[in-house]
Amino acid sequence: MKWIFACVLAACVDSSDPGGPWVDASAITGTFATESGPSPLPREAPACTLRIATWNLHTAPDPADLARQIAASREISRADVILTQEVEAHPNESGSRPAQLATALGMTWIYAPSRTEGNGTHGIAILSRYPLAHASVRQLPFVDRPFSLVHRIALSAEVDVGGEPLRVVDLHLDTRLSASDRVRQMNAGVTDLGEELVAGGDLNSQPWVWIDGTVPLTGTEAIVGQDHAQILDDFMRQNRYAGAVGPETDTMNVPVISMRLDQLYARRFTITGSGVEHVKGSDHWPVWFDLAWTGCR
């Protein structure tokens, strides 16, 4: 099939669209068909911790350089799974940018386009040192705004960790949303996937309120208690998820601007370590956490 793109905490801009159902990735054809890499080389039995990271790569125009940055990093180089956002594929390049990056890192991948970009596509991808299977894509609730309208998706896949499945979800939420619409998009991305789940990505959890999706109220003008990072953490905690880093954490690689746009959550797993690493290559910093893993060596 082809994609047909067609109030909890604050006033919604538009709550009429519930999003779409989870769709098996193999059923998506045409421009928005997903791309999957080959299985990685067999690994030893998994360690007693599994490292997951998320990183908005802001189109990653040079995957080879980005792979060098990751390989030289202290924390992200050790990631078993990396959720990426704002990655692209263009026909005049040697392969999709997720494919180039994953191949350079010795990982496999699943890339899900969400929209066209120039002569190519723009979307999200999951990179993994373990095999990936049972991928599915979900159209997130669409919020109508006066300009810069884009459709957002969630990508889910099962990571085969030494014969044990781990369900992960990669999300890239919209920007100029009310807190309730951000929660709606987040909720759609983590429902109907079971109890044991890891979810994360660029959640665009900004510390201000948008008026009609166009004008931000910042500082003392903003309504008290409208920090979207804290609101998302509270919502996910109510649904039994633990987060990697607190709402005060800075994940923006931009001078003067400090906010947590990116986050990882886990349900029914113990987080044994977490942090943000300052790696070059994007205007975001990657977030990571370690999960205790049973059946390890």
C-alpha positions in Angstrom: 0.0 0.0 0.0 1.0 3.6 -0.4 0.9 6.2 2.3 -2.1 8.6 2.0 -1.2 11.7 4.0 -4.2 13.2 4.4 -7.0 18.0 25.3 -4.9 17.0 27.9 -2.8 19.8 29.4 -3.5 22.9 27.3 -5.8 24.1 24.5 -5.2 22.1 21.3 -4.5 23.7 18.0 -6.3 20.9 16.2 -7.3 17.6 17.8 -9.4 16.3 14.9 -6.8 13.9 13.4 -6.0 10.8 15.5 -3.2 9.6 13.3 -3.1 6.2 11.6 -2.7 2.6 12.7 0.6 0.8 12.8 1.3 -0.5 9.3 3.7 -3.4 8.5 6.8 -1.8 6.9 6.8 -4.4 4.1 3.3 -3.3 3.0 4.4 0.3 2.3 5.4 0.9 -1.3 6.3 3.8 -3.6 8.0 6.9 -2.4 7.6 6.2 1.3 8.7 2.6 1.2 11.0 1.7 4.0 14.6 0.6 3.4 16.2 -2.3 5.4 19.8 -3.3 5.6 21.2 -6.8 5.7 21.7 -8.6 9.0 24.9 -7.6 10.8 27.7 -10.1 11.4 26.8 -12.5 14.3 27.8 -11.2 17.7 28.8 -12.9 20.9 26.2 -13.3 23.6 24.9 -9.9 24.7 26.6 -8.1 27.6 24.6 -7.5 30.8 23.8 -4.0 29.6 22.4 -2.8 26.3 23.2 0.7 25.2 20.5 2.7 23.3 21.1 6.2 21.9 19.1 8.8 20.1 20.5 11.5 17.9 18.9 14.1 15.5 21.4 14.3 12.7 19.9 17.3 11.0 20.1 15.7 7.5 23.6 14.3 8.1 25.0 15.6 4.8 28.3 13.7 5.2 27.6 10.2 6.7 31.3 9.3 6.4 32.4 12.2 8.6 29.5 11.5 11.0 30.7 7.9 11.3 34.2 9.1 12.2 32.7 11.4 14.9 30.7 8.5 16.3 33.6 6.0 16.2 35.8 8.5 18.1 33.2 9.3 20.7 33.4 7.8 24.2 29.8 6.9 24.7 27.9 6.8 21.4 30.6 4.5 19.8 29.4 1.9 22.3 25.7 2.1 21.4 24.1 -1.1 20.3 21.1 0.7 18.9 20.9 4.3 17.6 17.6 6.0 16.9 18.2 8.8 14.3 16.0 11.6 13.1 16.3 14.1 10.1 18.1 11.7 7.8 17.7 11.6 4.1 18.0 9.7 0.9 18.8 11.2 -2.5 19.2 9.3 -5.9 22.4 11.1 -6.8 24.2 9.7 -3.7 25.8 6.2 -3.3 23.0 5.1 -1.0 20.6 6.5 1.6 22.4 8.4 4.3 21.3 5.9 7.0 22.6 3.1 4.8 26.0 4.9 4.4 26.2 5.7 8.1 25.2 2.2 9.3 27.5 0.4 6.9 30.5 2.6 8.0 29.7 1.6 11.7 29.2 -2.1 11.0 25.4 -1.9 11.8 22.2 -2.7 10.0 19.4 -0.2 9.6 15.7 0.5 8.8 15.0 3.8 7.2 11.4 5.2 7.0 10.8 8.3 4.9 8.1 10.7 6.2 8.1 13.3 3.4 9.8 14.2 0.1 12.8 16.6 0.3 14.2 18.0 -3.0 14.7 15.0 -5.3 14.8 12.6 -2.4 13.1 11.8 1.0 13.5 12.9 4.6 12.7 10.7 7.6 13.9 8.6 10.6 16.0 5.5 10.9 17.0 2.8 13.4 20.6 1.6 13.4 21.5 -1.6 15.2 24.4 -4.0 15.9 21.8 -6.7 16.2 19.3 -8.0 13.6 16.1 -5.9 13.1 12.7 -7.5 12.3 9.0 -6.8 12.4 9.3 -3.2 11.5 6.1 -1.0 11.4 5.4 2.6 10.7 2.6 4.8 12.2 1.4 8.2 11.0 1.3 10.4 14.1 -1.7 12.8 14.7 -1.5 15.7 12.3 -1.8 19.2 13.7 -2.9 21.9 11.3 -1.0 25.2 11.6 -0.7 28.4 9.4 2.6 27.4 7.8 5.4 24.9 7.5 3.1 21.9 7.6 4.8 18.5 7.8 3.6 15.0 8.6 5.3 13.1 11.4 5.7 9.3 11.8 6.9 6.8 14.3 9.1 3.8 13.3 9.0 0.6 15.4 11.2 -2.4 15.1 12.2 -5.5 17.0 15.9 -5.9 17.9 16.9 -9.5 18.2 19.4 -9.4 21.1 20.8 -12.9 21.3 17.5 -14.5 20.6 15.5 -12.2 22.9 13.3 -9.5 21.3 13.5 -5.8 22.3 10.8 -3.5 20.8 12.1 0.0 20.1 10.3 3.1 18.7 11.9 6.1 17.0 9.9 9.3 17.0 10.3 12.9 15.6 7.5 15.0 17.0 6.3 18.3 15.5 7.7 21.7 16.6 5.1 24.4 17.2 2.6 22.3 19.3 0.6 22.9 22.4 1.5 20.7 25.3 -1.6 18.5 24.8 -0.9 18.0 21.1 2.7 17.0 21.9 1.3 14.4 24.4 -1.1 13.2 21.7 1.7 12.6 19.2 3.8 10.9 21.9 1.0 8.7 23.0 0.2 7.5 19.5 3.9 6.5 19.0 4.0 4.2 22.1 0.6 2.6 22.1 -0.4 -0.9 20.9 3.2 -2.2 21.2 3.2 -4.2 24.4 4.6 -3.6 27.9 8.3 -4.0 27.4 9.3 -1.0 25.3 12.0 1.5 24.6 11.0 4.8 22.9 12.8 8.0 22.1 13.9 10.5 19.6 13.7 14.2 18.9 10.5 15.2 20.8 10.9 18.9 20.3 10.0 19.5 23.9 10.4 23.2 24.0 10.1 25.3 27.2 7.5 27.7 25.9 3.9 28.0 24.7 2.9 28.6 21.1 0.0 30.9 20.3 -2.0 29.4 17.4 1.1 27.5 16.4 2.9 30.6 15.3 4.1 32.9 18.1 6.1 31.6 21.1 5.6 33.0 24.6 9.0 32.8 26.3 10.4 33.6 29.7 8.0 35.4 32.1 5.3 35.6 29.3 4.9 31.8 29.2 2.2 30.1 31.3 3.7 28.6 34.4 4.1 24.8 34.2 4.3 24.6 30.4 7.8 23.2 30.0 7.1 20.4 27.5 10.0 18.3 28.6 8.6 18.1 32.1 5.1 17.5 30.8 6.3 14.6 28.6 8.3 13.1 31.5 5.2 13.3 33.8 3.0 11.8 31.1 5.4 8.9 30.5 6.0 8.4 34.2 2.2 8.0 34.6 2.5 5.2 32.0 5.3 3.5 33.9 8.2 4.7 31.8 11.5 6.0 33.2 13.5 8.6 31.3 17.2 8.9 30.5 17.8 12.5 31.5 15.9 15.2 33.4 14.0 18.1 31.9 16.7 20.6 32.8 19.2 18.7 30.6 20.5 20.6 27.5 20.5 18.6 24.3 21.0 21.5 21.8 24.3 22.1 20.2 23.5 25.8 19.7 25.1 28.7 21.5 22.9 30.6 24.0 19.9 28.3 23.5 19.5 25.6 26.2 16.6 23.1 26.2 16.0 19.4 26.2 14.5 18.4 22.8 15.7 14.8 22.9 14.9 12.0 25.3 14.8 8.2 25.7 12.2 6.3 27.8 12.1 2.6 28.9 9.3 0.6 30.4 9.9 -2.6 32.4 13.6 -2.2 32.1 16.2 -1.0 34.7 18.3 2.0 33.5 21.8 1.5 34.9 23.4 4.6 33.4 22.6 7.5 31.1 23.8 10.8 29.8 24.3 13.3 27.0 27.6 13.3 24.9 28.9 16.4 23.1 29.6 14.9 19.7 30.1 17.0 16.6 28.0 16.5 13.5 24.6 18.1 14.3 22.8 20.9 16.1 21.7 18.3 18.7 23.7 16.3 21.2 23.0 12.6 21.4 21.3 11.1 24.4 22.1 7.6 25.6 21.1 5.1 28.3 22.1 1.6 29.4 19.5 -1.0 30.2 20.1 -4.1 32.4 19.7 -7.1 30.2 18.8 -10.6 31.3 20.4 -13.7 29.8 23.7 -12.0 29.4 27.1 -13.6 29.4 
